[in-house]
């Protein structure tokens, strides 16, 4: 079902290390995921991890998160897509990805996440990062964009968090940040990993 999309992502990772795809999945999926995320009772403040030390630091990161589960329909559909992508990347690029973890992220007005890498140098746990956006009708003045840099901190892309936009990049190579949101912003962040569950 997604072979063409998987191929597009794989080619971009080989050639550029990252890709931004609009209208990535079925048009109904972002709204279904958005509706599942609106039940915020399981969300907790996100932490910052530093070599195994997880702690809260609202000067660096202010979003709330809730881990995805196959128990909800739309989340299961999204995880089916990522399972297929994992198999494709392993088959085509021999990455040895062992599993995928992902969470909803909610950024309230004023929330942000400062520039960071998703993988510590030489730690090799997170290999490929995904970000998928859920908000419909996101305006240019709503903020909350993802800004991606290269390994020398040169600007590469500024991605508006429009529903059904998917970003995939190599976790160890691309520092990125979330600019302050000016209205409530919903997304899914995920990582293909090579360590054990």
C-alpha positions as CSV (number, residue, x, y, z in Angstrom):
1,X,0.0,0.0,0.0
2,X,2.8,2.4,0.9
3,X,5.6,1.0,-1.3
4,X,5.9,4.3,-3.4
5,X,6.1,6.4,-0.2
6,X,8.6,4.0,1.4
7,X,10.7,4.2,-1.7
8,X,10.6,8.0,-1.7
9,X,11.6,8.2,2.0
10,X,14.4,5.7,1.5
11,X,15.8,7.5,-1.5
12,X,15.7,10.8,0.3
13,X,17.5,9.4,3.4
14,X,20.3,8.0,1.1
15,X,20.6,11.2,-0.9
16,X,19.9,14.0,1.6
17,X,19.4,12.4,5.0
18,X,16.0,13.9,5.4
19,X,12.7,14.4,3.7
20,X,9.5,16.5,4.2
21,X,6.4,15.0,2.6
22,X,3.0,16.8,2.5
23,X,-0.2,14.9,2.2
24,X,1.8,11.8,3.2
25,X,-0.9,9.3,4.4
26,X,-4.7,8.9,4.1
27,X,-6.4,12.3,4.4
28,X,-8.7,11.0,7.2
29,X,-5.8,9.8,9.4
30,X,-4.6,13.1,10.9
31,X,-8.1,14.0,12.1
32,X,-8.6,10.6,13.6
33,X,-5.3,10.8,15.4
34,X,-6.0,14.4,16.5
35,X,-9.3,13.2,18.0
36,X,-7.5,10.4,19.9
37,X,-4.9,12.9,21.2
38,X,-7.5,15.4,22.5
39,X,-8.2,13.0,25.4
40,X,-5.3,14.5,27.4
41,X,-5.6,12.5,30.6
42,X,-2.6,10.3,29.9
43,X,-0.3,13.2,28.9
44,X,2.7,14.1,31.1
45,X,5.3,16.9,30.9
46,X,8.1,15.8,28.6
47,X,11.6,15.4,30.0
48,X,15.1,16.0,28.7
49,X,17.4,13.0,28.6
50,X,21.1,13.3,29.2
51,X,23.0,10.0,29.0
52,X,20.3,8.1,30.8
53,X,19.3,11.0,33.2
54,X,15.7,12.0,32.4
55,X,14.6,15.3,34.0
56,X,12.2,18.1,33.4
57,X,13.7,21.4,32.2
58,X,11.1,24.0,31.1
59,X,13.8,26.3,29.9
60,X,14.7,23.8,27.1
61,X,11.4,21.9,26.5
62,X,7.8,22.6,27.4
63,X,5.6,20.0,25.5
64,X,3.4,17.2,27.0
65,X,3.6,13.7,25.7
66,X,1.6,10.4,25.7
67,X,3.0,7.2,24.2
68,X,1.2,5.6,21.2
69,X,-0.6,2.3,21.6
70,X,-2.1,-0.2,19.2
71,X,-5.3,-0.3,21.4
72,X,-6.7,2.8,19.6
73,X,-7.8,2.4,15.9
74,X,-6.0,5.4,14.4
75,X,-2.9,4.9,16.4
76,X,-2.8,1.3,15.2
77,X,-3.2,2.5,11.6
78,X,-0.2,4.9,12.0
79,X,1.9,2.1,13.7
80,X,1.0,-0.2,10.8
81,X,2.5,2.4,8.4
82,X,5.7,2.7,10.5
83,X,6.0,-1.1,10.8
84,X,6.0,-1.3,7.0
85,X,8.6,1.5,6.8
86,X,10.8,-0.3,9.3
87,X,10.7,-3.4,7.2
88,X,11.4,-1.5,4.0
89,X,14.4,0.5,5.5
90,X,15.9,-2.7,6.9
91,X,15.5,-4.5,3.6
92,X,16.8,-1.7,1.4
93,X,19.4,0.0,3.7
94,X,20.3,-2.9,6.1
95,X,19.8,-0.6,9.1
96,X,19.0,-3.4,11.5
97,X,16.2,-1.4,13.1
98,X,14.7,-3.4,15.9
99,X,11.7,-1.4,17.0
100,X,9.8,1.9,16.7
101,X,8.6,4.0,19.6
102,X,6.4,7.1,19.3
103,X,4.4,9.5,21.3
104,X,1.8,12.3,20.8
105,X,3.2,15.7,21.6
106,X,1.1,18.7,22.6
107,X,2.6,22.2,22.5
108,X,0.4,24.7,24.3
109,X,0.6,28.4,23.3
110,X,4.2,29.5,24.1
111,X,5.6,26.0,24.2
112,X,8.8,25.2,22.4
113,X,11.7,22.7,22.3
114,X,15.2,24.1,21.9
115,X,17.7,22.9,19.3
116,X,18.8,19.3,20.0
117,X,19.7,16.0,18.4
118,X,17.6,12.9,18.9
119,X,20.6,10.7,19.4
120,X,23.8,11.2,21.4
121,X,26.9,11.0,19.3
122,X,28.2,7.4,19.2
123,X,25.3,6.0,21.3
124,X,23.5,4.5,18.3
125,X,20.1,4.0,19.8
126,X,17.8,6.2,17.8
127,X,18.6,5.9,14.1
128,X,15.7,7.4,12.1
129,X,13.3,10.1,13.4
130,X,9.8,10.7,12.2
131,X,7.5,13.7,12.9
132,X,3.9,13.7,11.8
133,X,1.5,16.7,12.2
134,X,-2.2,16.6,13.1
135,X,-3.5,20.2,13.1
136,X,-5.8,21.3,10.3
137,X,-5.8,24.9,9.1
138,X,-2.4,25.8,10.6
139,X,-1.7,29.5,9.6
140,X,1.7,31.0,8.9
141,X,1.4,33.2,12.0
142,X,0.6,30.2,14.3
143,X,4.3,29.4,14.9
144,X,5.3,26.0,16.1
145,X,7.4,25.2,13.1
146,X,10.1,22.6,13.1
147,X,13.5,24.1,12.1
148,X,16.1,21.6,10.8
149,X,19.8,22.2,10.6
150,X,22.8,20.3,9.1
151,X,25.7,19.0,11.2
152,X,27.4,22.4,10.9
153,X,24.3,24.2,12.3
154,X,23.4,25.6,8.9
155,X,19.7,26.1,8.3
156,X,18.1,23.5,6.0
157,X,14.3,23.7,6.4
158,X,11.5,25.3,8.3
159,X,8.5,23.0,8.3
160,X,5.0,24.3,9.0
161,X,3.1,21.8,11.2
162,X,0.2,21.2,8.7
163,X,-1.9,18.1,9.1
164,X,-0.6,15.1,7.2
165,X,2.9,16.4,6.8
166,X,5.6,13.8,7.6
167,X,9.2,14.5,8.2
168,X,11.8,11.7,8.3
169,X,15.5,12.2,9.0
170,X,18.6,10.5,10.3
171,X,18.5,11.0,14.1
172,X,22.2,11.5,14.7
173,X,22.8,14.0,11.9
174,X,20.2,16.8,12.1
175,X,19.9,19.2,15.0
176,X,16.4,20.6,15.1
177,X,14.1,22.8,17.2
178,X,10.4,23.5,17.6
179,X,9.7,27.3,17.5
180,X,7.2,28.6,20.1
181,X,3.6,27.7,19.2
182,X,1.0,30.5,19.2
183,X,-1.9,28.0,19.4
184,X,-2.2,24.4,20.6
185,X,-0.2,22.2,18.3
186,X,-0.5,18.3,18.0
187,X,2.0,16.0,16.5
188,X,3.5,12.5,16.7
189,X,7.3,12.1,17.2
190,X,8.8,8.7,16.7
191,X,12.1,6.9,16.4
192,X,13.3,3.7,14.8
193,X,15.9,2.2,17.1
194,X,18.5,-0.5,17.0
195,X,18.8,-1.3,20.7
196,X,16.6,-3.7,22.7
197,X,13.0,-2.8,23.7
